[in-house]
Amino acid sequence: MPAVPQWDVLLRGGVLRALGQRGCRSGWTVSNFRGRARLHITARAGDGHRKQLLLPYPWESDQLEAIRDGVLTVYEAFQNGAPLELAIAELSTAKAEAEARRQAEVLASEPSNVQPSVSPPTTTSRSVPIDWAGLIRRYQQHKLRSGEIKETTWERLYKPRMALLLKTAKGPPAARDAIQLLEAQADLWSQRPGCRTRRLQIQYTAALLRWAVSQKLLPAQWAPQPDLSTIIGRSRESRAVTTPISVADILAMVQAIPDPRWQFAFQLLSAFGLRPEELQHLQLRQGRLWCTYEKVASRGKTKPRPLRLLPCDQWATEWRLLETFDPAKLPPMRAGFGSDSFSRYLLRREHWQHLRQQYETQGEKLVLYSCRHSYAHRAHVICDLPPKVVAAAMGHSVQTHLAAYSRWCGDDVVDDAFSKAAQRLNNRTS
């Protein structure tokens, strides 16, 4: 019997140690099954039924961290009551996106001219080869030159999806029109109709195709249909809506964060309703704290703005964030990945996991942006600030503000607003 390689032992042991740190002492193990990692869950450690689940990772020495993190993701889903099969599907999607990013890096390393040429087809013959790589480079130049997006947005959002577009367009079989291309992409998530990853991939691809047809770089058969809903599909699962975090939970979370750097970041996020990425763009100007982050969106570019504490937030005033602000006190985060870095840190905090479970039992979803949602909610419900004012304070348009935050305007909020309006009118007449 051949000896077990040392990396095999390290891999199994690393998974067991990581699970032990999350409170799982036994019943969850991994093994090699025909070259792939397989997760074993005993009936006692699971839901009363023995399970064997294939993970989307090869059983190889360089996959130790990927397998370990994948098992932890499945374990967290199990702890939260989510179906394990859905967690496995999420891992497969994440792996596919990572592969798309890798292919995008290869694509970006290919030599390209300053003005890449994409010869428009002179006929509508489907046999005419298409230079998809050149078309994507030209689309990238258009998006950047027009100011619609920033370079970091292309790298983070467009690049991996364009790499996947390139792969599916070439096949096999090679796509011959828009329907074939979009359906080939939908097939990558055939078991997850309506999921966010599938929807975004199809929408980004359709946007490129519409632009290329409008510029006469592709013939008419590459124009996608106006309604993409049948290709995107309808999700079989009810979608949890992210909701504001309560002030009591904000204060409890601050106490539960052991690292003073992340604690300071969480305080800033909650007190000023910041986007996580904005933590890397804060400055003191003449005694005021400013956010210099400029977000490029379809409705334009946001402007630098002074930050303001809400009049109702005495607890935030007591933190003395302005007096103690120093960028060196914040944790290191990669530019463009502030939300990802912060979310990963919070997911390792036991109290954050506890809060997430509490919100989920109420049909709500707690995320990092819940701190920003909470700022908007308090501004309207407690401070009675109009949407135009709150939108300016938070650094986005009124349209964006209403689209994002009107979902929490339930009957209790409407009743409270009417009651306050009646009180104001009575005060005027008395």
C-alpha positions as CSV (number, residue, x, y, z in Angstrom):
1,M,0.0,0.0,0.0
2,P,1.6,3.3,-1.0
3,A,2.5,5.8,1.7
4,V,0.2,8.7,2.3
5,P,1.9,11.9,1.2
6,Q,2.7,14.5,3.8
7,W,0.5,17.2,2.3
8,D,-2.5,14.8,2.4
9,V,-2.0,14.5,6.2
10,L,-1.6,18.3,6.5
11,L,-4.7,18.9,4.5
12,R,-6.9,16.7,6.6
13,G,-5.5,18.0,9.8
14,G,-5.8,21.6,8.7
15,V,-9.5,21.1,8.0
16,L,-10.1,19.5,11.4
17,R,-8.3,22.3,13.2
18,A,-10.2,25.0,11.4
19,L,-13.5,23.2,12.2
20,G,-12.5,22.8,15.8
21,Q,-12.0,26.6,16.1
22,R,-15.6,27.0,14.9
23,G,-16.9,24.6,17.6
24,C,-17.1,21.5,15.5
25,R,-15.3,18.8,17.4
26,S,-16.1,15.7,15.4
27,G,-18.2,14.2,12.6
28,W,-16.9,16.4,9.7
29,T,-14.0,15.1,7.7
30,V,-12.6,15.3,4.2
31,S,-11.1,12.6,1.9
32,N,-10.0,12.0,-1.7
33,F,-12.6,10.6,-4.1
34,R,-11.4,10.1,-7.6
35,G,-9.2,13.1,-7.5
36,R,-11.7,15.4,-5.9
37,A,-12.3,16.5,-2.3
38,R,-15.2,14.9,-0.6
39,L,-16.9,16.0,2.6
40,H,-18.2,13.4,5.0
41,I,-20.7,14.3,7.7
42,T,-21.9,11.7,10.2
43,A,-25.6,11.4,11.1
44,R,-24.9,12.5,14.6
45,A,-22.9,15.6,13.6
46,G,-25.4,16.6,10.8
47,D,-29.2,16.6,10.7
48,G,-29.7,12.9,11.5
49,H,-28.7,11.7,8.1
50,R,-25.2,10.7,6.9
51,K,-24.0,12.9,4.0
52,Q,-21.2,12.7,1.5
53,L,-20.8,15.9,-0.6
54,L,-18.3,16.5,-3.4
55,L,-16.6,19.8,-3.2
56,P,-15.6,21.7,-6.4
57,Y,-11.9,21.4,-5.7
58,P,-9.3,18.8,-6.9
59,W,-7.5,16.8,-4.2
60,E,-4.1,18.4,-4.7
61,S,-1.4,19.8,-2.5
62,D,-1.9,23.4,-3.6
63,Q,-5.7,23.3,-2.8
64,L,-5.3,23.0,1.0
65,E,-6.6,26.6,1.7
66,A,-9.4,26.3,-0.8
67,I,-10.7,23.0,0.5
68,R,-10.4,24.2,4.1
69,D,-12.2,27.5,3.4
70,G,-14.8,25.6,1.4
71,V,-15.6,23.2,4.3
72,L,-15.9,26.2,6.7
73,T,-18.3,27.8,4.3
74,V,-20.5,24.7,4.2
75,Y,-20.3,24.4,8.0
76,E,-21.4,28.0,8.5
77,A,-24.3,27.4,6.1
78,F,-25.2,24.3,8.2
79,Q,-25.1,26.3,11.4
80,N,-27.4,28.9,9.8
81,G,-29.9,26.3,8.7
82,A,-29.2,26.7,5.0
83,P,-29.4,23.7,2.6
84,L,-25.9,22.1,2.3
85,E,-26.4,21.5,-1.4
86,L,-27.0,25.2,-1.9
87,A,-23.7,26.0,-0.1
88,I,-21.9,23.6,-2.5
89,A,-23.5,25.4,-5.4
90,E,-22.3,28.7,-4.1
91,L,-18.7,27.3,-3.8
92,S,-18.9,26.1,-7.4
93,T,-20.0,29.6,-8.5
94,A,-17.2,31.2,-6.6
95,K,-14.7,28.8,-8.1
96,A,-16.0,29.6,-11.6
97,E,-15.7,33.3,-11.0
98,A,-12.2,32.9,-9.7
99,E,-11.3,30.9,-12.8
100,A,-12.9,33.7,-14.9
101,R,-10.7,36.3,-13.1
102,R,-7.6,34.1,-13.8
103,Q,-8.5,33.9,-17.5
104,A,-9.1,37.7,-17.5
105,E,-5.6,38.2,-16.2
106,V,-4.2,36.0,-19.0
107,L,-6.3,38.0,-21.5
108,A,-5.0,41.3,-20.1
109,S,-1.4,40.1,-20.4
110,E,-1.8,39.5,-24.1
111,P,-0.2,42.3,-26.2
112,S,-2.7,44.8,-27.5
113,N,-2.3,48.1,-29.4
114,V,-3.5,51.4,-28.1
115,Q,-6.3,51.3,-30.6
116,P,-7.3,47.7,-30.9
117,S,-9.0,47.0,-34.2
118,V,-12.2,45.1,-34.5
119,S,-13.2,44.8,-38.1
120,P,-16.9,45.1,-38.6
121,P,-18.3,42.2,-40.6
122,T,-19.3,43.2,-44.1
123,T,-22.1,40.6,-44.3
124,T,-24.5,38.9,-42.0
125,S,-22.9,35.5,-42.7
126,R,-22.6,33.5,-39.5
127,S,-19.3,32.0,-40.8
128,V,-17.4,35.3,-40.3
129,P,-15.0,34.9,-37.4
130,I,-15.3,37.4,-34.6
131,D,-12.3,38.8,-32.8
132,W,-13.9,38.6,-29.3
133,A,-10.7,39.6,-27.5
134,G,-10.4,42.7,-29.6
135,L,-14.0,43.5,-29.2
136,I,-13.7,43.3,-25.4
137,R,-10.7,45.6,-25.4
138,R,-12.5,48.1,-27.5
139,Y,-15.5,48.0,-25.2
140,Q,-13.2,48.5,-22.2
141,Q,-11.8,51.7,-23.9
142,H,-15.3,52.9,-24.6
143,K,-16.4,52.5,-21.0
144,L,-13.3,54.1,-19.5
145,R,-13.1,57.0,-22.1
146,S,-16.8,57.9,-21.7
147,G,-16.3,58.1,-17.9
148,E,-19.1,55.6,-17.3
149,I,-16.8,53.5,-15.0
150,K,-13.4,53.7,-13.4
151,E,-10.4,51.4,-14.1
152,T,-10.9,49.7,-10.7
153,T,-14.6,49.0,-11.6
154,W,-13.5,47.3,-14.8
155,E,-10.9,45.2,-13.0
156,R,-13.3,44.2,-10.2
157,L,-16.6,43.8,-12.0
158,Y,-16.2,43.7,-15.8
159,K,-13.0,41.8,-16.3
160,P,-14.0,38.4,-14.8
161,R,-17.4,38.5,-16.6
162,M,-15.7,39.5,-19.9
163,A,-13.3,36.5,-19.5
164,L,-16.3,34.2,-19.1
165,L,-18.0,35.8,-22.1
166,L,-14.8,35.1,-24.2
167,K,-14.8,31.5,-23.0
168,T,-18.5,30.8,-23.8
169,A,-18.4,32.6,-27.1
170,K,-15.5,30.4,-28.4
171,G,-17.3,27.3,-27.2
172,P,-17.4,24.4,-27.9
173,P,-19.7,24.8,-29.6
174,A,-19.0,28.3,-30.8
175,A,-21.9,30.7,-30.4
176,R,-23.4,31.9,-33.6
177,D,-25.8,34.6,-32.3
178,A,-26.9,36.4,-29.2
179,I,-29.4,33.8,-28.1
180,Q,-26.8,30.9,-28.3
181,L,-24.2,33.0,-26.4
182,L,-26.6,34.0,-23.6
183,E,-28.1,30.6,-23.2
184,A,-24.5,29.1,-23.0
185,Q,-23.8,31.4,-20.1
186,A,-27.1,30.6,-18.4
187,D,-26.2,26.9,-18.6
188,L,-23.2,27.5,-16.3
189,W,-25.8,28.1,-13.6
190,S,-28.5,25.7,-14.9
191,Q,-29.4,24.6,-11.4
192,R,-29.7,28.1,-10.0
193,P,-32.2,30.1,-12.2
194,G,-32.5,33.7,-11.2
195,C,-29.4,33.8,-9.0
196,R,-27.5,37.0,-8.8
197,T,-24.3,35.7,-10.4
198,R,-26.2,34.4,-13.4
199,R,-28.2,37.5,-13.8
200,L,-25.2,39.8,-13.7
201,Q,-23.2,37.7,-16.2
202,I,-26.1,37.8,-18.7
203,Q,-26.7,41.5,-18.2
204,Y,-23.1,42.5,-18.6
205,T,-22.8,40.3,-21.8
206,A,-26.1,41.8,-23.2
207,A,-24.7,45.3,-22.6
208,L,-21.6,44.6,-24.6
209,L,-23.6,43.0,-27.4
210,R,-26.0,46.0,-27.7
211,W,-23.1,48.4,-27.8
212,A,-21.2,46.3,-30.5
213,V,-24.4,46.1,-32.7
214,S,-25.0,49.8,-32.3
215,Q,-21.5,50.6,-33.4
216,K,-21.9,48.1,-36.3
217,L,-19.1,46.0,-35.0
218,L,-21.4,43.0,-34.9
219,P,-24.3,42.1,-37.3
220,A,-27.9,42.2,-36.3
221,Q,-28.2,38.6,-35.1
222,W,-26.0,39.6,-32.1
223,A,-28.5,42.1,-30.8
224,P,-29.9,40.5,-27.5
225,Q,-33.6,40.4,-26.9
226,P,-35.0,43.3,-24.9
227,D,-36.5,41.1,-22.2
228,L,-33.8,38.8,-20.7
229,S,-36.0,37.4,-17.9
230,T,-36.5,34.1,-19.6
231,I,-32.7,33.6,-19.9
232,I,-32.0,34.8,-16.4
233,G,-34.7,32.7,-15.0
234,R,-36.8,33.0,-11.8
235,S,-35.2,32.1,-8.5
236,R,-36.9,29.2,-6.6
237,E,-36.0,30.7,-3.3
238,S,-37.4,33.7,-1.4
239,R,-34.9,36.5,-1.4
240,A,-34.0,37.9,2.0
241,V,-33.9,41.7,2.1
242,T,-31.0,43.4,3.8
243,T,-32.2,45.5,6.7
244,P,-30.9,48.2,9.0
245,I,-29.1,47.1,12.1
246,S,-30.5,48.4,15.4
247,V,-28.6,50.9,17.6
248,A,-28.5,48.3,20.4
249,D,-26.9,45.8,18.1
250,I,-24.4,48.4,16.9
251,L,-23.3,49.2,20.4
252,A,-23.1,45.5,21.3
253,M,-21.0,44.7,18.2
254,V,-18.5,47.5,19.0
255,Q,-17.9,45.9,22.4
256,A,-17.5,42.5,20.8
257,I,-14.8,43.5,18.3
258,P,-11.4,42.7,20.0
259,D,-9.1,44.5,17.5
260,P,-9.2,48.3,18.1
261,R,-8.5,49.0,14.4
262,W,-11.6,47.1,13.2
263,Q,-13.6,48.5,16.2
264,F,-12.7,52.0,15.1
265,A,-13.7,51.2,11.5
266,F,-17.0,49.8,12.6
267,Q,-17.7,52.9,14.7
268,L,-17.0,55.2,11.7
269,L,-19.2,53.0,9.5
270,S,-22.1,53.1,11.8
271,A,-21.9,56.7,13.0
272,F,-21.6,58.3,9.5
273,G,-23.4,55.7,7.3
274,L,-20.3,55.1,5.2
275,R,-19.8,52.6,2.4
276,P,-17.0,50.2,3.5
277,E,-14.8,51.4,0.7
278,E,-15.1,55.0,1.9
279,L,-13.1,54.1,5.0
280,Q,-10.0,54.4,2.9
281,H,-10.9,57.9,1.7
282,L,-11.4,60.0,4.9
283,Q,-9.6,63.3,5.6
284,L,-9.7,66.0,8.2
285,R,-10.4,69.5,6.7
286,Q,-10.6,72.6,8.8
287,G,-11.9,70.6,11.8
288,R,-14.4,68.5,9.8
289,L,-14.2,64.9,8.6
290,W,-14.6,64.6,4.8
291,C,-15.1,61.6,2.5
292,T,-13.2,62.1,-0.8
293,Y,-14.4,58.9,-2.4
294,E,-15.9,59.4,-5.9
295,K,-18.2,56.6,-7.0
296,V,-18.9,56.4,-10.7
297,A,-22.4,55.2,-11.5
298,S,-24.9,55.4,-14.3
299,R,-26.4,58.5,-12.7
300,G,-23.0,60.3,-12.6
301,K,-20.1,60.6,-10.2
302,T,-20.4,61.3,-6.5
303,K,-18.7,64.4,-5.0
304,P,-16.5,64.7,-1.9
305,R,-18.7,65.5,1.1
306,P,-18.4,66.4,4.7
307,L,-19.6,63.8,7.1
308,R,-22.3,64.5,9.7
309,L,-23.5,62.7,12.8
310,L,-27.3,62.5,13.1
311,P,-28.8,64.7,15.8
312,C,-30.4,61.7,17.4
313,D,-27.1,59.7,17.8
314,Q,-25.8,60.8,21.2
315,W,-24.0,57.5,21.4
316,A,-22.0,58.4,18.3
317,T,-21.1,61.8,19.7
318,E,-19.7,60.1,22.8
319,W,-17.3,58.2,20.7
320,R,-15.4,61.4,19.8
321,L,-14.5,60.1,16.4
322,L,-13.7,63.5,15.0
323,E,-11.3,64.4,17.8
324,T,-9.6,61.0,17.7
325,F,-9.5,60.4,14.0
326,D,-6.3,59.2,12.5
327,P,-6.0,57.1,9.3
328,A,-3.2,55.1,10.9
329,K,-5.8,53.7,13.4
330,L,-7.7,52.0,10.7
331,P,-7.0,48.4,9.6
332,P,-5.2,47.7,6.3
333,M,-7.6,47.1,3.4
334,R,-7.0,46.6,-0.3
335,A,-8.1,49.5,-2.5
336,G,-11.4,48.5,-4.1
337,F,-12.0,45.6,-1.8
338,G,-12.9,47.4,1.5
339,S,-16.3,45.7,1.7
340,D,-14.8,42.3,1.1
341,S,-12.0,42.7,3.7
342,F,-14.4,44.0,6.3
343,S,-17.0,41.4,5.7
344,R,-14.5,38.6,6.0
345,Y,-13.3,40.0,9.3
346,L,-16.8,40.2,10.7
347,L,-17.7,36.7,9.6
348,R,-15.0,35.4,11.9
349,R,-16.6,37.2,14.9
350,E,-18.9,35.0,17.0
351,H,-21.2,37.8,18.0
352,W,-21.7,38.9,14.4
353,Q,-22.7,35.3,13.5
354,H,-25.1,35.3,16.4
355,L,-26.7,38.6,15.3
356,R,-27.0,37.3,11.7
357,Q,-28.9,34.2,12.9
358,Q,-31.2,36.4,15.0
359,Y,-32.1,38.6,12.0
360,E,-32.6,35.6,9.8
361,T,-35.2,34.1,12.2
362,Q,-37.2,37.3,11.7
363,G,-37.0,37.0,7.9
364,E,-34.3,39.7,7.6
365,K,-30.7,39.7,6.4
366,L,-27.8,41.4,8.3
367,V,-24.9,42.5,6.2
368,L,-22.1,45.0,6.5
369,Y,-24.2,47.6,4.6
370,S,-26.8,47.3,7.3
371,C,-24.8,50.0,9.2
372,R,-25.4,52.3,6.2
373,H,-29.0,51.3,6.0
374,S,-29.4,52.1,9.7
375,Y,-28.1,55.6,9.2
376,A,-30.7,56.3,6.5
377,H,-33.4,54.7,8.6
378,R,-32.7,56.8,11.7
379,A,-32.3,60.0,9.5
380,H,-35.9,59.6,8.2
381,V,-37.8,57.9,11.0
382,I,-36.2,59.6,14.1
383,C,-34.8,62.9,12.7
384,D,-37.6,63.5,10.1
385,L,-35.0,64.6,7.5
386,P,-36.2,64.8,3.9
387,P,-34.8,62.3,1.3
388,K,-33.0,65.1,-0.6
389,V,-31.0,66.0,2.5
390,V,-30.3,62.5,3.6
391,A,-29.2,61.5,0.0
392,A,-26.7,64.4,0.0
393,A,-25.3,63.5,3.4
394,M,-24.8,59.9,2.3
395,G,-23.3,60.7,-1.1
396,H,-25.7,59.5,-3.7
397,S,-28.6,60.8,-5.8
398,V,-32.2,61.2,-4.6
399,Q,-33.3,58.5,-7.1
400,T,-30.8,56.0,-5.8
401,H,-31.7,56.9,-2.3
402,L,-35.4,56.3,-2.8
403,A,-34.9,53.1,-4.8
404,A,-32.7,51.7,-2.0
405,Y,-34.4,52.8,1.2
406,S,-38.1,53.0,0.4
407,R,-38.4,49.3,0.9
408,W,-38.3,49.8,4.7
409,C,-41.2,52.2,4.7
410,G,-43.7,49.9,6.3
411,D,-47.1,50.7,7.8
412,D,-45.5,51.6,11.1
413,V,-43.3,54.2,9.5
414,V,-46.1,55.6,7.5
415,D,-48.4,55.8,10.6
416,D,-45.6,57.5,12.6
417,A,-45.0,60.1,9.9
418,F,-48.7,60.9,9.7
419,S,-48.9,61.2,13.4
420,K,-46.0,63.6,13.5
421,A,-47.5,65.7,10.7
422,A,-50.8,66.0,12.5
423,Q,-48.9,67.1,15.6
424,R,-47.0,69.8,13.7
425,L,-50.3,71.1,12.2
426,N,-51.9,71.2,15.6
427,N,-48.9,73.2,17.1
428,R,-49.3,75.8,14.3
429,T,-53.0,76.3,14.9
430,S,-52.8,76.4,18.7
